[in-house]
Amino acid sequence: MRWGAALLVAMSLATPAWAEPEPAPQAPPSGDSEPASKGIGQRLIYYVPSRLADAIDPVRLRLRFGPGFGFGLRVTRPLSFYVGGHAAFFVGLRGPRSAPIPPSPFGTEADGSRAVTTGNRRRAPVTVPPGYTASELGLGFHLAIFGLDLGFDPLEVADLAAGLVLIDFRGDDF
């Protein structure tokens, strides 16, 4: 009985109504058109942590727990397909970073599309999107209270290789 009550509390906390919307990107203050570039000293100090993060960036492997039904297939963003919706807690590898911050191995996400969508799923009412990249390949499903999201981004492998010689074309090094 306690497990049932805990599950109901977890499911109610994972609903889209409780999820925070993703903040909109902010433009740099007037007069600053480019962010300051990282110097060679900073690149050398953060070399090992950046390469370790680059090594796990290509893979998305997340278990999801929360209410929902859905199935999705991604062969790059323009060729993606998704039907369904979910609101869930997740644990696992988050997938590609889009910023020089360490990703959390757990969190919440909600996809409230509840309809067949193709291409850029941001047109759907997504409250906390999974953060797929344009070049990511993957698939995911969600059945009742359990889901799985798998993905692989080949450009992140190239970013890792380029990072070995201090080139960061994805802009995600620390």
C-alpha positions as CSV (number, residue, x, y, z in Angstrom):
1,M,0.0,0.0,0.0
2,R,2.9,2.4,0.8
3,W,4.4,1.7,-2.7
4,G,1.1,2.6,-4.3
5,A,0.9,5.9,-2.3
6,A,4.5,6.7,-3.2
7,L,3.9,6.0,-6.9
8,L,0.8,8.3,-6.9
9,V,2.8,11.1,-5.3
10,A,5.6,10.6,-7.8
11,M,3.2,10.6,-10.7
12,S,1.5,13.7,-9.6
13,L,4.8,15.6,-9.2
14,A,5.8,14.6,-12.7
15,T,2.8,16.0,-14.5
16,P,3.3,18.8,-17.0
17,A,1.4,21.2,-14.8
18,W,4.3,21.0,-12.3
19,A,7.1,21.0,-14.8
20,E,9.0,24.3,-15.3
21,P,9.1,25.6,-18.8
22,E,12.5,25.8,-20.5
23,P,13.9,29.3,-20.2
24,A,14.2,31.2,-23.5
25,P,17.7,32.0,-24.6
26,Q,18.7,35.5,-23.8
27,A,20.5,37.9,-26.2
28,P,23.9,39.2,-25.0
29,P,23.8,42.7,-23.4
30,S,24.0,45.6,-25.9
31,G,27.6,46.2,-27.1
32,D,28.6,42.5,-26.5
33,S,28.1,40.7,-29.8
34,E,30.4,37.8,-29.0
35,P,31.0,36.0,-25.7
36,A,34.6,36.0,-24.5
37,S,36.6,33.1,-26.0
38,K,38.4,30.7,-23.7
39,G,42.2,31.2,-23.5
40,I,44.7,28.4,-23.9
41,G,45.3,28.3,-20.1
42,Q,41.6,27.6,-19.4
43,R,41.5,25.0,-22.2
44,L,44.5,23.2,-20.7
45,I,43.2,23.3,-17.2
46,Y,39.8,21.9,-18.2
47,Y,41.2,19.5,-20.9
48,V,40.6,16.2,-19.0
49,P,37.1,17.1,-17.6
50,S,36.1,18.3,-21.1
51,R,37.3,15.1,-22.8
52,L,35.5,12.9,-20.2
53,A,32.3,14.9,-20.8
54,D,32.8,14.6,-24.6
55,A,33.2,10.9,-24.2
56,I,29.7,10.4,-22.7
57,D,28.0,13.1,-24.9
58,P,27.3,10.8,-27.9
59,V,25.1,8.5,-25.9
60,R,21.6,9.0,-24.5
61,L,20.3,6.2,-22.2
62,R,17.6,7.2,-19.9
63,L,15.0,5.3,-17.9
64,R,11.8,7.2,-17.4
65,F,9.3,6.7,-14.6
66,G,5.9,8.5,-14.6
67,P,2.5,8.4,-16.5
68,G,2.3,8.3,-20.2
69,F,2.1,6.4,-23.5
70,G,4.2,7.1,-26.5
71,F,6.7,6.0,-29.1
72,G,9.3,8.0,-31.0
73,L,11.9,7.4,-33.7
74,R,14.6,10.0,-34.5
75,V,16.8,10.0,-37.6
76,T,18.0,13.6,-37.2
77,R,15.5,16.3,-36.2
78,P,13.8,16.8,-39.6
79,L,13.1,13.0,-39.9
80,S,11.7,12.4,-36.5
81,F,8.4,10.9,-35.6
82,Y,6.6,10.9,-32.2
83,V,3.1,9.9,-31.1
84,G,1.9,10.1,-27.5
85,G,2.9,12.0,-24.4
86,H,4.5,11.5,-21.0
87,A,5.5,13.3,-17.8
88,A,8.3,11.5,-16.1
89,F,11.3,11.5,-13.8
90,F,14.4,10.2,-15.6
91,V,17.7,8.7,-14.6
92,G,20.7,7.9,-16.8
93,L,22.8,9.5,-19.5
94,R,21.3,12.7,-20.7
95,G,22.8,12.7,-24.1
96,P,24.6,15.6,-25.9
97,R,25.3,18.8,-23.9
98,S,24.6,22.0,-25.7
99,A,26.4,24.1,-23.2
100,P,29.6,23.9,-21.1
101,I,27.8,22.7,-18.0
102,P,27.8,19.2,-16.5
103,P,24.5,17.4,-17.1
104,S,22.6,16.0,-14.3
105,P,22.0,12.2,-14.5
106,F,18.4,12.7,-13.3
107,G,15.6,15.1,-13.7
108,T,12.1,15.6,-15.1
109,E,10.8,15.9,-18.6
110,A,7.3,16.2,-20.1
111,D,6.2,15.9,-23.6
112,G,2.6,16.8,-23.9
113,S,2.2,16.6,-27.7
114,R,-0.3,13.8,-27.4
115,A,-0.4,13.7,-31.2
116,V,1.6,12.6,-34.2
117,T,4.4,15.1,-34.9
118,T,7.3,15.2,-37.3
119,G,10.3,17.4,-37.6
120,N,10.9,19.9,-34.8
121,R,8.7,18.9,-31.9
122,R,8.9,22.3,-30.3
123,R,5.7,23.2,-32.1
124,A,4.0,20.8,-29.7
125,P,3.1,22.0,-26.2
126,V,6.3,20.6,-24.6
127,T,6.9,21.9,-21.1
128,V,10.3,20.3,-20.3
129,P,11.7,18.9,-23.5
130,P,14.2,16.1,-23.7
131,G,16.8,18.3,-25.5
132,Y,17.4,16.2,-28.6
133,T,20.1,17.6,-31.0
134,A,19.5,18.1,-34.7
135,S,21.9,15.2,-35.6
136,E,20.8,12.7,-33.0
137,L,19.6,9.2,-34.0
138,G,17.4,7.3,-31.5
139,L,14.2,5.8,-30.4
140,G,12.1,5.9,-27.3
141,F,8.9,4.5,-25.8
142,H,6.8,5.0,-22.8
143,L,4.2,2.5,-21.6
144,A,2.0,3.4,-18.6
145,I,4.6,4.3,-15.9
146,F,7.9,3.1,-17.5
147,G,9.8,4.4,-20.5
148,L,13.2,4.2,-22.2
149,D,15.0,6.7,-24.3
150,L,18.0,5.6,-26.4
151,G,20.0,7.9,-28.7
152,F,23.4,8.4,-30.4
153,D,24.8,11.6,-31.9
154,P,27.7,11.0,-34.4
155,L,28.7,14.7,-34.4
156,E,29.5,14.3,-30.7
157,V,32.1,11.6,-31.7
158,A,33.6,14.1,-34.1
159,D,33.6,16.7,-31.3
160,L,35.5,14.3,-29.0
161,A,38.1,13.7,-31.7
162,A,38.5,17.4,-32.5
163,G,38.7,18.1,-28.7
164,L,41.8,16.0,-28.5
165,V,43.6,18.8,-30.3
166,L,41.7,21.6,-28.4
167,I,39.1,22.3,-31.1
168,D,35.6,22.6,-29.8
169,F,33.1,23.0,-32.6
170,R,30.1,22.2,-30.5
171,G,30.9,24.8,-27.9
172,D,30.4,22.5,-25.0
173,D,33.9,22.4,-23.4
174,F,34.3,23.7,-19.8
